[in-house]
């Protein structure tokens, strides 16, 4: 019979619960298997974000060489997110079946050559196609969050998910900063403009492949392979897992909410450099640096969301997690509205930085709730929520940032209003064991393991 108190078996330096999940989280430790897996997971996803957002800061240059119209750029931005929708939906069940390590590494290795193929595009059509295919690599986000939820206890899972995704999301900001600098560096050797931007795509492609290999060699999916608690329940089929996840209404609401935080964040990553370049007339390097500020706040903002989620849970239970998510996302929406109304470059940058903190923290708060929705279909719920993020990005890109129907500043403010309105469904999420925002728990006693297996 397994002891229920925390213990330190030889395979981990961290205290573990009865399922061998770590009850503590030390982000600057590399001790295997828990913390080593954490670093491999975020670094691998970081490389995918770097690859996916290595193109947007170079669009002002690529636009001239490839004769891209505003419609082409908008369609490519939408295509990048559409590719991610389907891959994220599929990634959840795949993680349930083969585990997050193999799923993550395989996808990175498959998509790395596509990143390199960016160097060979020659027309608007090939530009749109490459952005669509590169978007598939962002499904590694689902494997990232699934992996953390498998390794860390409920007391710190919000923190672990927040750090793993937050540090990974910095890849978008680092790409915004480094790709223009790499372009300028290559061009300084008298390399033609049309060649300089093509050459540098070897960097994200190689980086992504290397991190995938590291995940395969050094990663471990389960916290303790020789002493995992074995369930007496029969293993369910792929279709059953998928059905159970899709029938859980909480997953759909969290997908909507994630579309209003992470989806908005991805949209901003896609347009913010161009926004400052064209509206305020800054040069390419400065525009990339400003855009990087938005992405780099993920270093602390998304983990902060996980910390807030866990602290609210200690004070008020799962109901606290729900209230925290609503409050933070509402403030993010208000700041988004204000950013679109700012008329000076300094004011716009200041509001943008505050907005980035709240919208990224909201993403961390969202995945502080996901592990409580369904244990048996955790991968499916993670995939639904993650796909909701890319659906949100597609919707905002198509409605507000495709073509010239609205000015970019107006579109940013409208996007903020959409965020505020879409926070309301959080009040509909209810857990019989823990309650909801306005509802108390069901008085009927429910066994925790049985509850976590319910639809």
C-alpha positions in Angstrom: 0.0 0.0 0.0 1.4 3.3 -1.0 2.0 6.1 1.6 -0.1 9.2 1.0 2.4 11.6 2.6 5.1 13.3 0.5 8.3 11.3 0.1 11.6 11.5 -1.8 12.3 8.4 -3.8 15.6 7.8 -5.4 14.4 9.0 -8.8 13.5 12.5 -7.6 14.9 15.2 -5.2 11.4 16.7 -4.8 8.7 15.6 -2.4 6.0 13.6 -4.2 2.3 12.8 -3.6 0.7 9.4 -3.8 0.7 9.6 -7.7 4.5 10.5 -7.7 3.7 14.0 -8.8 5.9 16.7 -7.4 4.3 18.9 -4.7 7.0 21.6 -5.0 8.2 23.5 -8.0 11.7 24.9 -8.3 12.1 26.6 -11.7 15.9 27.1 -11.5 16.6 23.5 -10.6 17.4 20.8 -13.3 17.0 17.7 -11.1 15.5 14.8 -13.0 12.9 13.7 -13.8 10.4 16.5 -12.9 12.5 19.7 -13.3 14.6 18.4 -16.1 11.4 17.6 -18.0 10.1 21.1 -17.2 13.1 22.7 -18.8 13.0 20.4 -21.9 9.3 21.1 -22.3 9.6 24.9 -22.2 12.7 25.1 -24.3 11.2 22.9 -27.0 8.0 25.0 -27.2 10.2 28.1 -27.1 11.9 27.0 -30.3 8.5 26.5 -31.9 7.3 30.0 -31.0 10.6 31.3 -32.3 10.0 29.6 -35.6 6.4 30.5 -35.9 7.0 34.2 -35.2 10.3 34.6 -37.0 8.5 35.9 -40.1 6.3 38.8 -38.9 9.2 41.2 -37.9 10.7 40.7 -41.5 7.4 41.3 -43.3 8.3 44.9 -44.3 11.3 43.5 -46.2 9.7 40.4 -47.5 6.7 42.4 -48.7 8.9 44.3 -51.2 10.8 41.2 -52.4 7.7 39.0 -52.8 5.2 41.7 -53.9 2.9 41.0 -51.1 -0.4 42.9 -50.8 -2.1 43.8 -47.6 -4.6 41.0 -48.3 -1.7 38.5 -48.8 -0.2 39.5 -45.4 -3.6 39.2 -43.7 -4.3 35.8 -45.3 -0.9 34.5 -44.3 -1.4 35.7 -40.7 -4.7 33.9 -40.6 -3.3 30.8 -42.2 -0.5 30.5 -39.6 -3.2 30.2 -36.9 -5.5 27.9 -38.9 -2.7 25.4 -39.1 -2.4 25.4 -35.4 -6.1 24.8 -34.7 -6.3 21.4 -36.2 -2.8 20.3 -34.9 -3.7 21.3 -31.4 -7.0 19.4 -31.5 -5.1 16.3 -32.6 -2.2 16.7 -30.2 -4.4 16.3 -27.1 -5.6 12.7 -27.9 -2.1 11.9 -29.3 -0.6 12.8 -25.9 -3.2 10.6 -24.2 -2.1 7.7 -26.4 1.7 8.0 -26.8 2.7 10.6 -24.2 3.8 14.2 -24.5 7.5 13.5 -25.0 7.2 11.5 -28.2 4.3 13.7 -29.5 6.3 16.9 -29.0 9.6 15.7 -30.4 7.9 14.1 -33.5 6.0 17.3 -34.4 9.1 19.5 -34.0 11.2 17.3 -36.2 8.4 17.1 -38.9 7.9 20.9 -39.0 11.6 22.0 -38.8 12.3 21.4 -42.5 9.2 23.6 -43.3 10.7 26.4 -41.3 13.9 26.1 -43.4 11.7 26.1 -46.6 10.9 29.8 -45.8 14.2 30.5 -47.5 12.9 29.3 -50.8 9.5 31.0 -51.1 9.1 33.1 -54.2 5.4 34.1 -54.4 2.5 35.2 -52.3 1.0 31.8 -52.6 4.1 30.0 -51.3 4.4 32.6 -48.5 0.8 31.8 -47.3 1.4 28.1 -47.6 4.6 28.1 -45.5 3.0 30.2 -42.8 0.1 27.7 -42.7 2.4 24.7 -42.3 4.7 26.3 -39.8 1.7 27.0 -37.6 1.4 23.3 -37.0 4.4 23.3 -34.7 2.5 25.5 -32.2 0.5 22.3 -31.2 3.5 21.5 -29.0 1.9 23.8 -26.5 -0.7 21.1 -25.8 2.1 18.6 -25.1 3.9 21.1 -22.9 0.9 21.7 -20.7 -0.1 18.0 -20.7 3.4 17.1 -19.6 3.4 19.6 -16.7 0.0 18.4 -15.5 1.3 14.8 -15.5 4.4 15.7 -13.4 3.2 18.2 -10.8 0.6 18.0 -8.1 -2.6 20.1 -8.1 -1.1 22.4 -5.4 1.5 23.7 -7.8 0.2 22.7 -11.3 -0.9 26.3 -12.0 2.6 27.5 -11.2 4.2 24.8 -13.3 1.9 25.3 -16.3 2.4 29.1 -16.1 6.2 28.9 -16.0 6.4 26.2 -18.7 4.2 28.1 -21.2 5.3 31.6 -20.1 9.0 31.0 -20.7 8.2 29.2 -23.9 6.0 32.0 -25.2 9.0 34.3 -24.9 10.2 32.7 -28.1 7.8 35.0 -30.0 9.4 38.0 -28.4 12.9 36.8 -28.9 12.1 36.2 -32.6 10.8 39.8 -32.9 14.0 41.1 -31.4 16.7 38.8 -33.0 15.4 38.2 -36.6 15.8 41.9 -37.6 19.2 42.0 -36.0 20.3 38.8 -37.7 19.0 40.3 -41.0 21.1 43.5 -40.5 24.1 41.4 -39.5 24.0 39.3 -42.6 23.3 42.3 -44.8 26.4 44.1 -43.3 28.5 41.6 -45.3 27.2 43.1 -48.6 24.7 40.3 -49.0 21.8 41.3 -51.2 18.6 42.1 -49.4 16.6 39.4 -51.1 19.2 36.8 -50.0 19.9 38.1 -46.4 16.4 37.5 -45.1 16.4 34.0 -46.6 19.7 32.9 -45.1 18.7 33.6 -41.5 15.9 31.0 -41.5 18.5 28.3 -40.9 18.7 29.6 -37.3 15.1 28.8 -36.2 15.0 25.6 -38.2 18.2 24.2 -36.6 17.2 25.4 -33.1 13.8 23.6 -33.3 15.4 20.3 -34.5 18.0 20.3 -31.8 15.5 20.9 -29.0 13.4 18.0 -30.3 16.4 15.7 -30.2 17.1 16.8 -26.6 13.5 16.0 -25.6 13.8 12.5 -27.0 17.1 11.8 -25.4 16.7 13.3 -21.9 13.0 13.6 -21.3 10.9 11.4 -19.1 7.1 11.4 -19.4 6.1 9.8 -16.1 7.3 11.1 -12.8 8.5 7.6 -11.6 8.3 4.8 -14.1 8.8 2.0 -11.5 6.2 3.0 -9.0 3.3 4.7 -10.8 0.0 4.1 -9.1 -1.9 1.6 -11.2 -5.6 2.2 -11.8 -8.0 -0.7 -11.7 -10.2 1.0 -14.4 -9.8 -0.5 -17.9 -7.8 1.6 -20.4 -10.2 3.5 -22.7 -10.1 3.7 -26.4 -9.0 6.8 -28.4 -12.6 7.5 -29.5 -13.9 7.1 -26.0 -11.3 9.6 -24.7 -12.2 12.0 -27.5 -15.9 11.7 -26.9 -15.6 12.2 -23.1 -13.5 15.4 -23.7 -15.7 16.9 -26.4 -18.9 16.3 -24.2 -17.4 18.3 -21.3 -18.9 21.8 -21.6 -16.2 23.3 -19.4 -13.6 22.5 -22.0 -15.5 24.6 -24.6 -15.9 27.5 -22.3 -12.2 27.4 -21.4 -11.4 27.3 -25.1 -13.4 30.5 -25.6 -11.7 32.2 -22.8 -8.3 31.1 -24.0 -9.1 32.5 -27.4 -9.6 35.9 -25.7 -6.3 35.9 -23.9 -3.7 33.7 -25.8 -5.5 34.2 -29.1 -5.3 38.0 -28.6 -1.6 37.6 -27.6 -0.8 35.7 -30.8 -2.6 38.3 -32.8 -0.6 41.0 -31.2 2.6 39.1 -31.9 1.6 39.0 -35.5 0.8 42.7 -36.0 2.5 44.7 -33.3 5.8 45.3 -35.1 4.0 46.4 -38.3 1.8 48.6 -36.2 4.6 50.6 -34.7 6.5 50.6 -38.0 3.7 52.0 -40.1 1.8 54.1 -37.5 4.7 55.8 -35.7 7.4 55.6 -38.4 10.0 53.8 -36.4 12.7 51.8 -38.2 12.7 48.0 -38.5 15.0 47.3 -35.6 13.1 49.6 -33.3 9.8 48.2 -34.3 11.2 44.7 -33.6 12.5 45.8 -30.2 9.1 47.3 -29.2 7.3 44.1 -30.3 9.8 42.0 -28.4 8.8 43.9 -25.2 5.3 42.5 -25.6 6.5 38.9 -25.9 9.3 39.0 -23.4 7.0 39.9 -20.5 6.0 36.2 -20.7 9.1 35.6 -18.6 7.2 36.6 -15.5 3.6 37.5 -16.6 2.2 34.0 -17.4 4.0 32.4 -14.4 2.5 35.2 -12.3 -1.0 34.1 -13.6 -0.2 30.5 -12.4 0.9 31.9 -9.0 -2.3 33.9 -8.7 -4.4 30.9 -9.6 -2.7 28.7 -7.0 -2.9 31.3 -4.3 -6.6 32.0 -5.0 -7.2 28.3 -4.8 -5.5 28.1 -1.4 -7.8 30.9 -0.1 -11.1 30.1 -1.9 -10.7 26.8 -3.7 -11.4 26.3 -7.4 -14.0 29.2 -7.1 -11.0 31.5 -6.4 -9.3 30.3 -9.6 -12.4 31.2 -11.6 -12.8 34.7 -10.0 -9.1 35.4 -10.5 -9.3 34.5 -14.2 -12.4 36.8 -14.7 -10.8 39.8 -13.0 -7.4 39.6 -14.7 -8.9 39.1 -18.2 -11.3 42.0 -17.7 -8.5 44.3 -16.8 -6.6 43.1 -19.9 -9.5 43.9 -22.1 -9.7 47.4 -20.7 -6.0 48.0 -21.3 -6.4 46.7 -24.9 -9.1 49.3 -25.5 -6.8 52.0 -24.1 -3.9 50.9 -26.2 -5.9 51.5 -29.4 -6.7 55.0 -28.1 -3.1 56.0 -27.3 -1.8 58.6 -29.8 1.9 58.8 -28.9 4.5 56.2 -29.3 5.6 56.5 -25.7 2.0 56.2 -24.3 1.3 53.3 -26.7 4.4 51.4 -25.6 3.5 52.0 -21.9 0.0 50.7 -22.2 1.1 47.8 -24.4 3.5 46.6 -21.7 0.8 46.7 -19.0 -1.6 45.0 -21.4 0.9 42.3 -22.1 1.3 41.5 -18.4 -2.4 41.1 -17.8 -3.3 39.2 -21.0 -0.4 36.7 -20.5 -1.3 36.3 -16.8 -4.9 35.4 -17.9 -3.5 32.6 -20.1 -1.7 31.2 -17.0 -4.9 31.5 -15.0 -6.8 29.6 -17.7 -4.5 26.6 -17.5 -4.6 26.7 -13.8 -8.2 25.5 -14.2 -7.7 23.0 -17.1 -6.2 20.1 -14.9 -9.4 20.0 -12.8 -11.8 19.5 -15.7 -11.2 15.8 -16.5 -8.4 13.5 -15.6 -9.2 10.7 -18.1 -9.5 13.2 -21.0 -6.9 15.7 -19.9 -5.1 15.7 -23.2 -8.4 16.3 -25.1 -9.4 19.1 -22.7 -5.9 20.6 -23.1 -6.2 20.4 -26.9 -9.7 22.0 -26.9 -8.5 24.8 -24.7 -5.3 25.3 -26.7 -7.2 25.2 -30.0 -9.5 27.8 -28.6 -6.5 30.1 -28.4 -5.7 29.7 -32.1 -9.4 30.0 -33.1 -9.5 33.3 -31.2 -6.4 34.4 -33.1 -8.0 33.4 -36.4 -11.2 35.2 -35.6 -9.6 38.5 -34.5 -7.1 38.4 -37.5 -9.9 37.8 -40.0 -12.5 40.2 -38.5 -10.2 43.1 -37.5 -6.8 42.8 -39.1 -7.4 41.5 -42.6 -7.6 44.2 -45.3 -8.1 47.9 -44.6 -11.7 47.9 -43.4 -10.6 49.3 -40.0 -7.5 51.2 -38.9 -5.2 49.1 -36.8 -5.7 51.3 -33.8 -9.5 51.0 -34.0 -9.2 47.2 -34.4 -7.0 46.9 -31.3 -9.7 48.8 -29.3 -12.5 46.6 -30.7 -10.5 43.5 -29.8 -10.4 44.7 -26.2 -14.2 45.1 -26.1 -14.5 41.6 -27.4 -12.3 40.3 -24.6 -14.4 42.0 -21.9 -17.7 40.5 -23.3 -16.2 37.0 -23.6 -15.3 36.9 -19.9 -18.9 36.4 -19.0 -19.2 32.7 -19.7 -16.7 32.0 -16.9 -19.6 32.4 -14.6 -21.2 29.3 -16.2 -18.3 26.9 -15.2 -19.5 24.8 -12.3 -17.8 21.8 -10.5 -20.1 19.8 -8.3 -17.3 19.1 -5.9 -16.0 22.7 -5.7 -18.7 25.0 -7.0 -18.6 27.9 -9.4 -18.3 31.7 -9.3 -21.7 32.2 -7.8 -22.6 28.7 -6.8 -21.6 26.6 -3.8 -20.4 23.0 -4.0 -22.9 20.2 -4.2 -23.5 18.9 -0.6 -23.5 15.3 -1.9 -20.1 13.7 -1.1 -18.2 12.7 -4.3 -15.1 10.6 -4.3 -12.2 12.7 -5.7 -10.9 10.0 -8.1 -14.4 9.2 -9.4 -15.2 12.8 -9.8 -12.0 13.5 -11.8 -13.1 10.8 -14.2 -16.6 12.2 -14.8 -17.6 14.1 -17.9 
